[in-house]
Amino acid sequence: MKKVIALLSLAGFLVLVIHNLSMAQGGTQESQTVQQSTSQTTVTKSEQKSESFHQVLKQKFIEGGAGWMAPILGCLIFGLALAIERILYLNFSTTNTIKLLNKVETALESQGISAAKDICRDTRGPVASIFYQGLDRYNEGIDVVEKSIISYGGVLMARLEKNLSWITLFIALAPMLGFLGTVVGMVQAFEAIEIAGDISPTIVAAGMKVALLTTVFGLIVAIILQVLFNYLVSKVESIVNSMEDITISFIDLLVRFKNAKK
């Protein structure tokens, strides 16, 4: 289910990007036609002033060239898809641990281990899974329960941190692709100067503008993904700390329950 949600989010984002790019290209052709007609000069100026930041961003993206902008856009799309999938997974993994512990304690005192296991089985999240593992090993002793909880806790931590390394890859890759596009663009600008045989400001400015746009968009992508990555890391740390704290209380609960049965 989580993979389906992630794929749907990715598909929706791709459709939105393609639609925006097509709208931007159509807007570019229309603005060029309007600029060629001298009778509508005032209308063109008013439209340029009313352009939003979103429209300017699309225009600059097209000016940067598809060869370098497409990989940077790919980093943004895949990075956002992974980040959205992680956000959904971590939010679904968050539970009220104190309330769950109270339910388990009530079930243990009234109906025993089997009822407590049913409560944990019907509750989502890593904390409920840890409780279930501990209750499942209860008859083998408290020491075995502690070892089982520690081992399974490591497995759950790995699941919480899944795909975070891929997000860090896209964070690093996007600005590097932008810098590479800038260097290549500068080389092409100097080649154009060499062919023209004259250092024309127009030639230099045009080449440098396109070259620097790739760096700008690479940094924008990295900043967006970095903010999401930091949120995900803080969310994982919060869940892990909650797991560690409530696990101690859970072990104490099992010890009291075992002593009460003697």
C-alpha positions as CSV (number, residue, x, y, z in Angstrom):
1,M,0.0,0.0,0.0
2,K,2.8,2.4,0.9
3,K,4.6,1.7,-2.4
4,V,1.3,2.3,-4.3
5,I,0.9,5.7,-2.5
6,A,4.5,6.6,-3.4
7,L,4.1,5.6,-7.0
8,L,0.9,7.6,-7.3
9,S,2.6,10.6,-5.7
10,L,5.4,10.3,-8.2
11,A,3.0,9.9,-11.2
12,G,1.0,12.9,-10.1
13,F,4.1,15.1,-9.7
14,L,5.3,14.1,-13.2
15,V,2.0,14.9,-14.7
16,L,2.0,18.3,-13.0
17,V,5.6,19.1,-14.1
18,I,4.8,18.1,-17.7
19,H,1.7,20.2,-17.8
20,N,3.6,23.2,-16.3
21,L,6.4,22.9,-18.8
22,S,4.0,22.7,-21.7
23,M,2.1,25.7,-20.4
24,A,5.5,27.6,-20.0
25,Q,6.5,26.8,-23.6
26,G,3.2,28.0,-24.9
27,G,3.5,31.1,-22.8
28,T,7.0,31.7,-24.2
29,Q,5.8,31.4,-27.8
30,E,2.9,33.7,-27.2
31,S,5.1,36.4,-25.5
32,Q,7.5,36.3,-28.5
33,T,4.6,36.8,-30.9
34,V,3.3,39.7,-28.9
35,Q,6.7,41.3,-28.7
36,Q,7.0,41.3,-32.5
37,S,3.9,43.4,-32.9
38,T,4.4,47.1,-32.2
39,S,0.7,47.8,-31.6
40,Q,0.6,45.7,-28.3
41,T,3.8,47.0,-26.6
42,T,2.0,48.3,-23.6
43,V,0.0,45.1,-23.1
44,T,3.3,43.1,-23.2
45,K,4.9,45.3,-20.5
46,S,1.9,44.9,-18.2
47,E,1.9,41.2,-18.6
48,Q,5.7,41.0,-17.9
49,K,5.2,43.0,-14.7
50,S,2.3,40.7,-13.5
51,E,4.4,37.5,-13.9
52,S,4.5,35.5,-10.7
53,F,7.5,33.9,-9.2
54,H,6.3,30.5,-10.4
55,Q,6.1,31.7,-14.0
56,V,9.5,33.2,-13.9
57,L,10.9,30.0,-12.4
58,K,9.4,28.0,-15.3
59,Q,10.8,30.4,-17.8
60,K,14.3,30.2,-16.4
61,F,14.1,26.4,-16.3
62,I,13.4,26.3,-20.0
63,E,16.2,28.8,-20.7
64,G,18.6,26.5,-18.8
65,G,18.3,23.8,-21.4
66,A,16.8,20.3,-21.2
67,G,20.1,18.5,-21.3
68,W,21.1,19.7,-17.9
69,M,17.8,20.7,-16.3
70,A,16.2,17.3,-16.9
71,P,18.7,15.4,-14.6
72,I,18.3,18.0,-12.0
73,L,14.5,17.8,-12.3
74,G,14.8,14.0,-12.0
75,C,16.7,14.4,-8.7
76,L,13.9,16.6,-7.4
77,I,11.1,14.2,-8.5
78,F,12.7,11.0,-7.1
79,G,13.9,12.8,-4.0
80,L,10.4,14.2,-3.3
81,A,8.8,10.8,-4.0
82,L,11.1,9.1,-1.5
83,A,10.6,11.9,1.0
84,I,6.8,11.7,0.7
85,E,6.9,7.9,1.1
86,R,9.0,8.3,4.3
87,I,6.8,11.0,5.7
88,L,3.7,8.8,5.3
89,Y,5.5,5.8,6.7
90,L,6.8,7.6,9.7
91,N,3.5,9.3,10.4
92,F,1.7,5.9,10.3
93,S,4.4,4.5,12.6
94,T,3.8,7.2,15.3
95,T,1.5,6.0,18.1
96,N,0.5,7.1,21.6
97,T,2.9,4.8,23.5
98,I,1.6,5.7,26.9
99,K,-2.0,4.8,25.9
100,L,-0.8,1.6,24.3
101,L,1.2,0.6,27.4
102,N,-1.9,1.2,29.6
103,K,-4.0,-1.0,27.3
104,V,-1.4,-3.8,27.5
105,E,-1.2,-3.5,31.3
106,T,-5.0,-3.7,31.6
107,A,-5.2,-6.7,29.3
108,L,-2.4,-8.5,31.2
109,E,-4.2,-8.0,34.6
110,S,-7.6,-9.0,33.3
111,Q,-7.1,-11.6,30.6
112,G,-3.4,-12.5,30.4
113,I,-0.7,-12.7,27.8
114,S,-3.0,-13.7,24.8
115,A,-5.2,-10.6,25.2
116,A,-2.2,-8.3,25.4
117,K,-0.8,-9.9,22.3
118,D,-4.1,-9.3,20.4
119,I,-4.0,-5.6,21.3
120,C,-0.4,-5.3,20.0
121,R,-1.3,-7.2,16.9
122,D,-4.2,-4.8,16.1
123,T,-2.1,-1.7,16.7
124,R,0.2,-0.3,14.0
125,G,3.7,1.1,14.6
126,P,7.0,-0.2,15.7
127,V,6.3,0.1,19.4
128,A,3.4,-2.3,19.2
129,S,5.6,-4.8,17.2
130,I,8.2,-4.6,20.0
131,F,5.6,-5.3,22.6
132,Y,4.3,-8.2,20.7
133,Q,7.8,-9.7,20.4
134,G,8.3,-9.3,24.1
135,L,5.0,-10.9,25.0
136,D,5.7,-13.7,22.5
137,R,8.9,-14.6,24.4
138,Y,7.5,-14.1,27.9
139,N,7.4,-17.8,28.8
140,E,11.2,-18.0,28.0
141,G,12.2,-15.6,30.7
142,I,12.8,-11.8,31.1
143,D,16.4,-12.1,29.9
144,V,15.2,-13.6,26.6
145,V,12.5,-11.0,26.3
146,E,15.1,-8.2,26.7
147,K,17.4,-9.8,24.0
148,S,14.5,-10.2,21.7
149,I,13.4,-6.6,22.1
150,I,16.9,-5.3,21.5
151,S,17.4,-7.5,18.3
152,Y,14.0,-6.6,16.9
153,G,14.4,-2.9,17.8
154,G,17.5,-2.9,15.6
155,V,15.5,-4.3,12.7
156,L,12.7,-1.7,13.2
157,M,15.3,1.1,13.3
158,A,16.6,0.0,9.9
159,R,13.1,0.1,8.5
160,L,12.6,3.6,9.8
161,E,15.8,4.8,8.2
162,K,15.1,3.1,4.9
163,N,15.7,5.1,1.7
164,L,17.2,8.1,3.6
165,S,20.5,7.3,2.1
166,W,19.0,7.8,-1.4
167,I,17.6,11.2,-0.4
168,T,21.1,12.2,0.7
169,L,22.4,11.0,-2.7
170,F,20.0,13.3,-4.6
171,I,20.9,16.2,-2.2
172,A,24.5,15.9,-3.2
173,L,23.9,15.0,-6.9
174,A,21.6,18.0,-7.8
175,P,24.1,20.8,-7.1
176,M,27.0,18.8,-8.6
177,L,25.0,18.4,-11.8
178,G,24.3,22.2,-11.7
179,F,28.0,22.9,-11.2
180,L,28.9,20.6,-14.1
181,G,26.4,22.3,-16.3
182,T,27.9,25.7,-15.4
183,V,31.4,24.6,-16.2
184,V,30.3,23.1,-19.5
185,G,28.4,26.3,-20.3
186,M,31.4,28.5,-19.6
187,V,33.5,26.3,-21.9
188,Q,31.0,26.7,-24.6
189,A,30.9,30.5,-24.0
190,F,34.6,30.8,-24.4
191,E,34.5,28.6,-27.6
192,A,31.8,31.0,-29.0
193,I,34.2,34.0,-28.2
194,E,37.0,32.2,-30.0
195,I,34.9,31.5,-33.1
196,A,33.6,35.1,-33.2
197,G,37.1,36.5,-32.7
198,D,35.8,39.2,-30.5
199,I,34.9,39.5,-26.8
200,S,31.3,40.7,-27.2
201,P,29.3,41.3,-24.0
202,T,26.3,39.8,-25.7
203,I,28.1,36.5,-26.4
204,V,29.6,36.3,-22.9
205,A,26.4,37.3,-21.1
206,A,24.2,34.8,-23.0
207,G,26.6,31.9,-22.4
208,M,27.1,32.7,-18.7
209,K,23.4,33.2,-18.1
210,V,22.5,29.7,-19.3
211,A,25.5,28.2,-17.5
212,L,24.6,29.7,-14.1
213,L,21.0,28.8,-14.3
214,T,21.9,25.1,-13.9
215,T,23.7,25.9,-10.7
216,V,20.8,27.9,-9.4
217,F,18.3,25.1,-10.0
218,G,20.7,22.5,-8.6
219,L,21.0,24.5,-5.4
220,I,17.2,25.0,-5.2
221,V,16.6,21.2,-5.5
222,A,19.3,20.5,-2.8
223,I,17.8,23.0,-0.4
224,I,14.3,21.6,-0.8
225,L,15.4,18.0,-0.3
226,Q,17.7,19.0,2.6
227,V,14.8,20.5,4.5
228,L,12.7,17.4,4.1
229,F,15.7,15.2,5.0
230,N,16.3,17.0,8.3
231,Y,12.6,16.7,9.1
232,L,12.7,12.9,8.4
233,V,15.8,12.5,10.6
234,S,14.2,14.4,13.5
235,K,11.1,12.3,13.1
236,V,13.1,9.0,13.2
237,E,15.0,10.2,16.2
238,S,11.7,11.1,18.0
239,I,10.3,7.6,17.2
240,V,13.4,5.8,18.3
241,N,13.6,7.8,21.6
242,S,10.0,7.0,22.3
243,M,10.7,3.3,21.6
244,E,13.6,3.2,24.0
245,D,11.7,5.0,26.8
246,I,8.5,3.0,26.6
247,T,10.5,-0.3,26.3
248,I,12.0,0.2,29.7
249,S,8.5,0.7,31.2
250,F,7.3,-2.4,29.3
251,I,10.1,-4.6,30.8
252,D,9.2,-3.3,34.2
253,L,5.5,-4.1,33.5
254,L,6.4,-7.7,32.6
255,V,8.6,-8.1,35.7
256,R,5.7,-6.9,38.0
257,F,3.3,-9.2,36.2
258,K,5.6,-12.2,36.6
259,N,6.1,-11.4,40.3
260,A,2.4,-11.0,40.9
261,K,1.8,-14.5,39.5
262,K,4.2,-16.2,42.0
